[in-house]
Amino acid sequence: MTTHLELFADYHQIHVMDEHSDSDVGEAWTAQALFDALATAEDILAFSTVNNMDVVVAVDILEGEPEDDSVDFDHVVEASVHVPSGRLAILGCSDYLPDAARFDVPAGWMRVRVSRSGLTVAAADPEGFAPEGIRLQIWPAPQQELRVVTRWTRPTNGA
């Protein structure tokens, strides 16, 4: 079952984290993380958005790894996040954590696949009327390295 969240992507970020995380993902935004559009710490990850506004995030909590449909998306990246509490919180960068959407997941390591579409159109629309599509697929899996499945690069024509 898919849950749709409307989140404010302040600072162009959405966070996925263990509900008790006190990690600071700020230092994880290296040049490589910016290029990958994903910053990670052990129990938190943050993915970047084109829009600095409200975005709709589709969330699928799964029992196992989903099929690869990356051909349907502009940018697909996945990483591991440790969720020892068994409660995953998803929120905008500046949202109030106690109000964040929470999902029950198996305690331990989870894999998060972030799939984003409509990025070129969203980047070309300074008013933000063309929001990007964002889907999170989350399933239990052993810790693995960050993996960029499909990379989108912002057009150099000013978009």
C-alpha positions, 0 to 999 in steps of 0.5 A: 500500500502506498502512502502519500505525504505532502512535505515541505522540502525546505533547503531542498531536502527530505529526511528519512530516519529512525524516530530516535535518531540524533545524528546530524546529516548536515556534515554528510552533504559532501560534494559527492553527496550533492552530486548523488542527491543523497547524504547518509549517516547511520540512522538518517538519510537526506535526499535532495529535491529540485523544488524548495516547496511542498512536494508529494512523496509516495512511500511504499514499505515493502517486505523485499526488494522491488523490481527495477523500474528505474527506466521510468525515472530521471534519478534513482539512488538507494542507500541503507539506514539503520532503524533500531527502534522499528519506527521510521520517520519521514519529514522535511528538513525543517519539520517538527520531528514529533509531527513527522509521519511514522512507519512501523518497519522491522528493527534493523537495517532498511534499504531506501530507494529514492526514485524521482521524475519530472526533474528537468521540467521542475528545474525549468519552472522557477515558480514551482508549478511543475513539481517533481515526482518522488517515490520512496521504496523501503524494505529490510536488507543488510547494510550496503553501500550507496548506489546510484542506479540512474543519474540525472544532471541538471541541464546547463542551459540555465534550467 
